[in-house]
């Protein structure tokens, strides 16, 4: 928002144009943890502009150092504010973001990875969209999907006899390494959502978990998420191999 405002396009300007930017996809890589009272420097830039969409990149550095805490990008789509149909990004807006040179060549976008067929037991967690999670467009905020998926993962762990308390007693936590999200259709206040989740890949110290977020009343797929979780030794501050019984414990929730 600040970068757009600095280029001359604040919220008021977009309203006057009857246009809005909506997130289509996001990918995040978590590198170092941010702690209470840390100062964070966020660098952001437009990586490319296509006819109706644009990719914006982000880099988070721990203040006063060159240590990168996280990096990622978001693909934004330029829409008519009322019809929510894609609109061509006007030349004057492109020039505002690139006043001194031409925008870079389009970045190749890889499709959201298709998961293997679901396993025998797909864990389902139902969540009702609450008022606190609604954004200015009266949709479920983009960050809300990730929060709901994390909540589903916590509930799944408890259902498989691996509650958070057990991990903490062992000095172990599941830490997100990276996340990829594809937004397909909006959710609204009061919608009941089914978060379906299963593991699609297991490595010695990490596992990739897939989530489908579906509106319960009509079965529409609203978003898909894949997050790699690392089995992390809190005292040592590094990953640890899964215990021998981990795969056996979650066997019916693992895709072939």
C-alpha positions as CSV (number, residue, x, y, z in Angstrom):
1,X,0.0,0.0,0.0
2,X,2.8,2.4,0.9
3,X,4.7,1.7,-2.3
4,X,1.6,2.3,-4.5
5,X,0.8,5.5,-2.6
6,X,4.3,6.7,-3.1
7,X,3.9,6.1,-6.9
8,X,0.7,8.3,-6.8
9,X,-1.9,5.6,-6.5
10,X,-3.4,5.5,-3.0
11,X,-6.8,3.9,-2.1
12,X,-8.7,7.1,-3.0
13,X,-7.1,7.1,-6.5
14,X,-8.1,3.5,-7.1
15,X,-11.7,4.2,-5.9
16,X,-11.9,7.1,-8.3
17,X,-10.8,4.8,-11.1
18,X,-13.3,2.2,-9.9
19,X,-10.5,-0.4,-9.8
20,X,-9.0,-2.7,-7.2
21,X,-6.1,-5.1,-6.9
22,X,-7.0,-8.6,-5.7
23,X,-4.4,-11.3,-4.8
24,X,-4.4,-14.4,-7.0
25,X,-1.4,-16.3,-5.6
26,X,1.3,-15.9,-2.9
27,X,4.5,-17.8,-2.2
28,X,6.5,-17.3,1.0
29,X,9.8,-18.6,2.3
30,X,10.5,-18.4,6.0
31,X,14.3,-18.3,6.7
32,X,14.8,-16.9,10.2
33,X,12.3,-16.3,13.1
34,X,11.3,-12.8,14.0
35,X,11.2,-12.3,17.8
36,X,9.3,-9.9,20.0
37,X,10.6,-6.3,19.6
38,X,12.6,-7.1,16.5
39,X,12.8,-4.3,14.0
40,X,11.9,-5.4,10.5
41,X,12.9,-3.7,7.2
42,X,10.5,-4.7,4.3
43,X,11.8,-4.1,0.8
44,X,9.2,-4.4,-2.0
45,X,9.3,-4.0,-5.8
46,X,7.2,-4.7,-8.8
47,X,8.8,-7.7,-10.6
48,X,6.7,-7.6,-13.7
49,X,3.4,-6.2,-15.2
50,X,1.3,-8.1,-17.6
51,X,-2.0,-7.1,-19.3
52,X,-4.2,-7.5,-16.2
53,X,-1.8,-8.8,-13.5
54,X,1.4,-7.9,-11.8
55,X,3.9,-9.7,-9.5
56,X,5.2,-7.8,-6.5
57,X,8.2,-9.2,-4.6
58,X,9.0,-8.8,-0.9
59,X,12.1,-9.2,1.3
60,X,12.1,-9.0,5.1
61,X,15.4,-8.2,6.8
62,X,16.1,-8.0,10.5
63,X,16.7,-4.4,11.3
64,X,20.3,-3.3,11.6
65,X,21.6,-6.4,9.9
66,X,21.8,-8.0,6.5
67,X,20.0,-11.2,7.7
68,X,17.0,-12.1,5.6
69,X,14.1,-13.3,7.7
70,X,11.7,-14.1,4.8
71,X,11.1,-13.5,1.1
72,X,8.2,-14.0,-1.2
73,X,6.0,-12.7,-3.9
74,X,2.3,-12.0,-4.6
75,X,0.5,-12.1,-7.9
76,X,-2.1,-9.3,-8.1
77,X,-4.9,-9.0,-10.6
78,X,-6.3,-5.7,-11.6
79,X,-10.1,-5.7,-11.5
80,X,-13.2,-3.6,-11.9
81,X,-14.3,-2.8,-8.4
82,X,-18.0,-3.6,-8.9
83,X,-18.0,-6.4,-11.5
84,X,-14.7,-7.9,-10.3
85,X,-13.8,-8.6,-13.9
86,X,-10.2,-8.2,-15.0
87,X,-9.2,-4.9,-16.5
88,X,-6.2,-3.9,-18.6
89,X,-3.6,-2.1,-16.5
90,X,-3.4,1.5,-17.9
91,X,-0.2,2.8,-19.3
92,X,-0.1,5.7,-16.9
93,X,-0.2,3.4,-13.9
94,X,2.7,1.3,-15.4
95,X,4.7,4.5,-15.9
96,X,4.0,5.6,-12.3
97,X,5.7,2.4,-11.1
98,X,8.5,2.6,-13.6
99,X,9.1,6.3,-14.2
100,X,12.7,6.0,-15.4
101,X,12.7,2.8,-17.4
102,X,10.6,0.0,-19.1
103,X,9.0,-2.6,-16.8
104,X,11.0,-5.9,-16.7
105,X,10.2,-8.8,-18.9
106,X,7.3,-11.0,-17.7
107,X,8.3,-13.6,-15.1
108,X,7.4,-17.2,-16.0
109,X,4.7,-18.4,-13.7
110,X,4.6,-22.0,-12.7
111,X,1.1,-23.4,-12.1
112,X,0.1,-24.5,-8.6
113,X,1.4,-28.0,-8.2
114,X,-1.3,-30.7,-8.5
115,X,-1.3,-33.0,-5.5
116,X,-1.4,-36.8,-5.9
117,X,-4.7,-38.5,-5.3
118,X,-6.0,-38.1,-1.8
119,X,-5.3,-40.9,0.6
120,X,-7.7,-43.2,2.5
121,X,-8.3,-40.7,5.2
122,X,-8.6,-37.0,4.4
123,X,-8.8,-35.0,7.6
124,X,-11.6,-32.4,7.5
125,X,-11.9,-29.4,9.8
126,X,-14.9,-27.0,9.5
127,X,-14.5,-23.3,10.2
128,X,-17.0,-20.5,10.1
129,X,-15.8,-17.2,8.7
130,X,-15.9,-14.6,11.5
131,X,-16.3,-10.9,11.3
132,X,-12.7,-10.3,12.5
133,X,-11.3,-12.0,9.4
134,X,-13.2,-9.9,6.9
135,X,-11.3,-7.3,4.7
136,X,-12.3,-4.1,3.1
137,X,-13.9,-5.9,0.1
138,X,-16.1,-7.9,2.6
139,X,-14.2,-11.1,1.7
140,X,-12.3,-13.4,4.0
141,X,-8.9,-11.7,4.2
142,X,-6.1,-13.5,2.3
143,X,-4.2,-14.1,5.5
144,X,-7.2,-15.7,7.0
145,X,-7.0,-18.7,4.7
146,X,-3.5,-19.5,6.0
147,X,-4.6,-19.1,9.6
148,X,-7.5,-21.5,9.0
149,X,-5.1,-24.0,7.4
150,X,-2.8,-23.8,10.4
151,X,-5.7,-24.3,12.7
152,X,-6.7,-27.4,10.8
153,X,-3.1,-28.8,11.1
154,X,-3.2,-28.3,14.8
155,X,-6.6,-30.1,15.1
156,X,-5.2,-32.9,12.9
157,X,-2.2,-33.4,15.1
158,X,-4.4,-33.7,18.1
159,X,-6.7,-36.2,16.4
160,X,-3.6,-38.3,15.6
161,X,-2.5,-38.2,19.3
162,X,0.2,-35.6,18.7
163,X,-1.1,-32.5,20.4
164,X,1.0,-29.3,20.7
165,X,1.5,-30.1,24.4
166,X,3.2,-33.4,23.5
167,X,5.6,-31.7,21.2
168,X,6.5,-29.0,23.7
169,X,7.2,-31.6,26.3
170,X,9.6,-33.2,23.9
171,X,11.2,-29.9,23.0
172,X,9.9,-30.3,19.4
173,X,7.8,-28.0,17.2
174,X,6.6,-28.1,13.6
175,X,8.0,-25.0,11.9
176,X,6.8,-23.7,8.5
177,X,9.6,-23.5,5.9
178,X,7.6,-22.3,2.9
179,X,4.0,-21.8,1.8
180,X,2.3,-21.5,-1.5
181,X,-1.3,-20.3,-1.8
182,X,-3.7,-20.1,-4.8
183,X,-6.9,-18.1,-4.3
184,X,-9.7,-19.2,-6.5
185,X,-12.9,-17.7,-5.2
186,X,-13.8,-15.5,-2.2
187,X,-15.4,-16.5,1.1
188,X,-17.8,-14.3,2.9
189,X,-18.9,-13.6,6.5
190,X,-20.8,-16.5,7.9
191,X,-19.6,-19.0,5.3
192,X,-18.8,-22.4,6.7
193,X,-15.6,-23.7,5.2
194,X,-14.3,-27.3,5.1
195,X,-10.5,-27.5,5.2
196,X,-9.5,-30.8,3.8
197,X,-5.8,-31.8,4.4
198,X,-3.4,-34.6,3.8
199,X,0.3,-35.2,3.5
200,X,1.7,-35.5,0.0
201,X,5.5,-35.8,0.6
202,X,7.6,-36.9,3.5
203,X,11.3,-36.3,3.8
204,X,13.6,-37.3,6.8
205,X,12.9,-34.1,8.7
206,X,10.0,-32.4,6.9
207,X,6.6,-33.0,5.3
208,X,4.6,-31.2,2.7
209,X,1.0,-30.8,3.6
210,X,-1.8,-30.0,1.1
211,X,-5.0,-28.2,1.9
212,X,-8.2,-27.7,-0.1
213,X,-10.5,-25.0,1.3
214,X,-14.1,-25.6,0.2
215,X,-17.4,-23.8,0.9
216,X,-19.6,-26.3,2.6
217,X,-23.0,-25.2,1.2
218,X,-22.1,-25.4,-2.5
219,X,-18.9,-27.4,-2.6
220,X,-16.9,-24.7,-4.4
221,X,-13.2,-24.8,-4.1
222,X,-12.0,-21.4,-2.8
223,X,-8.3,-21.9,-2.2
224,X,-5.5,-24.4,-2.2
225,X,-2.4,-24.3,0.0
226,X,0.8,-26.3,0.3
227,X,3.1,-25.8,3.3
228,X,6.3,-27.6,4.1
229,X,6.6,-28.2,7.8
230,X,9.9,-29.0,9.4
231,X,10.3,-31.2,12.5
232,X,12.4,-28.8,14.6
233,X,14.4,-29.3,17.8
234,X,13.8,-26.2,19.9
235,X,16.8,-26.6,22.1
236,X,19.3,-27.3,19.4
237,X,17.7,-24.8,17.0
238,X,17.8,-27.1,14.0
239,X,15.7,-29.7,12.3
240,X,15.6,-33.3,13.6
241,X,14.6,-36.5,11.9
242,X,11.1,-37.7,12.4
243,X,10.7,-40.5,15.0
244,X,10.5,-44.0,13.5
245,X,6.7,-44.3,14.2
246,X,5.8,-41.0,12.6
247,X,5.0,-42.4,9.1
248,X,3.1,-45.3,10.7
249,X,1.1,-42.9,13.0
250,X,-0.1,-40.8,10.0
251,X,-0.2,-43.6,7.4
252,X,-3.9,-43.2,6.4
253,X,-3.4,-39.4,5.9
254,X,-0.4,-39.8,3.5
255,X,-0.9,-39.8,-0.3
256,X,0.9,-42.5,-2.3
